[in-house]
Amino acid sequence: MKPRHDDCLMRLSRIEGQVRGVSKMIGQERYCIDILTQLRAIRAALGKVETQVLKDHADHCIADAVRSGGEDEQRKKFSELIELFGRYTP
C-alpha cells in the first residue's frame, strides 16, 4: 500500500471515531454548539482526505495517462477531471 493511502486510511479511521463521538454527544443531549463544532471538524477532516485523493489521482492516474502518450487515455482522464471539478462548482 502506498504511504498516501496509509495516511488517508489513518485519517478516515480518526474520522470514524469522531462520528461515533458525535453520535454519543447527541445521545447524551449535549450542547448543540459543541455538536456543531465537532461536525465542522469532521467535515474539515473529510475535506483533507478528499484533497489527498484528488492529488493522488492527479499525481498518478493523470500523470500516467500523459506519459503513456495514448491520446484516448489522456482525453478520458482529462474529461474525468473536468467532470469532477464540475461537481464542486456551484
C-alpha positions as CSV (number, residue, x, y, z in Angstrom):
1,M,0.0,0.0,0.0
2,K,1.2,3.5,-0.8
3,P,2.2,5.8,2.1
4,R,-0.5,8.3,1.0
5,H,-3.1,5.5,1.2
6,D,-1.9,4.7,4.7
7,D,-2.4,8.4,5.6
8,C,-5.9,8.5,4.1
9,L,-6.9,5.3,6.0
10,M,-5.5,6.7,9.2
11,R,-7.4,9.9,8.7
12,L,-10.6,8.0,7.9
13,S,-10.2,5.9,11.0
14,R,-9.9,9.1,13.1
15,I,-13.0,10.5,11.4
16,E,-14.9,7.3,12.1
17,G,-14.1,7.8,15.8
18,Q,-15.2,11.4,15.6
19,V,-18.5,10.4,14.1
20,R,-19.1,7.8,16.9
21,G,-18.2,10.6,19.4
22,V,-20.8,12.9,17.8
23,S,-23.4,10.1,17.9
24,K,-22.7,9.7,21.7
25,M,-22.9,13.5,22.2
26,I,-26.4,13.6,20.5
27,G,-27.5,10.6,22.6
28,Q,-26.3,12.5,25.7
29,E,-28.2,15.6,24.6
30,R,-25.0,17.6,24.7
31,Y,-25.0,21.3,23.9
32,C,-25.8,21.9,20.3
33,I,-22.9,24.3,19.6
34,D,-20.5,21.6,20.9
35,I,-22.1,19.1,18.5
36,L,-21.9,21.5,15.6
37,T,-18.3,22.3,16.4
38,Q,-17.5,18.6,16.1
39,L,-19.5,18.2,12.9
40,R,-17.5,21.0,11.4
41,A,-14.2,19.3,12.4
42,I,-15.4,16.1,10.7
43,R,-16.3,18.0,7.5
44,A,-12.8,19.6,7.5
45,A,-11.1,16.3,8.1
46,L,-13.1,14.7,5.2
47,G,-12.1,17.6,3.0
48,K,-8.4,16.9,3.7
49,V,-8.9,13.2,2.7
50,E,-10.8,14.3,-0.4
51,T,-8.0,16.7,-1.3
52,Q,-5.4,14.0,-0.8
53,V,-7.3,11.5,-3.0
54,L,-7.6,14.2,-5.7
55,K,-3.9,14.9,-5.6
56,D,-3.1,11.2,-5.8
57,H,-5.3,10.9,-8.8
58,A,-3.5,13.8,-10.5
59,D,-0.1,12.6,-9.5
60,H,-0.6,9.0,-10.6
61,C,-3.6,8.4,-12.8
62,I,-3.5,11.5,-14.9
63,A,0.3,11.7,-15.0
64,D,0.4,8.0,-16.2
65,A,-2.0,8.8,-18.9
66,V,0.1,11.8,-20.1
67,R,3.3,9.7,-20.0
68,S,1.6,6.9,-21.9
69,G,1.2,9.0,-25.0
70,G,-2.2,7.5,-25.7
71,E,-4.5,10.3,-26.8
72,D,-7.6,8.4,-26.0
73,E,-6.5,7.7,-22.4
74,Q,-5.4,11.3,-22.0
75,R,-8.8,12.6,-23.2
76,K,-10.6,10.2,-20.9
77,K,-8.6,11.2,-17.8
78,F,-8.9,14.9,-18.7
79,S,-12.7,14.5,-19.1
80,E,-12.9,12.7,-15.7
81,L,-11.1,15.6,-14.1
82,I,-13.3,18.3,-15.7
83,E,-16.4,16.4,-14.7
84,L,-15.1,16.1,-11.1
85,F,-14.4,19.8,-10.9
86,G,-17.9,20.5,-12.3
87,R,-19.4,18.6,-9.3
88,Y,-17.7,21.0,-6.9
89,T,-18.6,24.2,-8.7
90,P,-21.9,25.8,-7.5
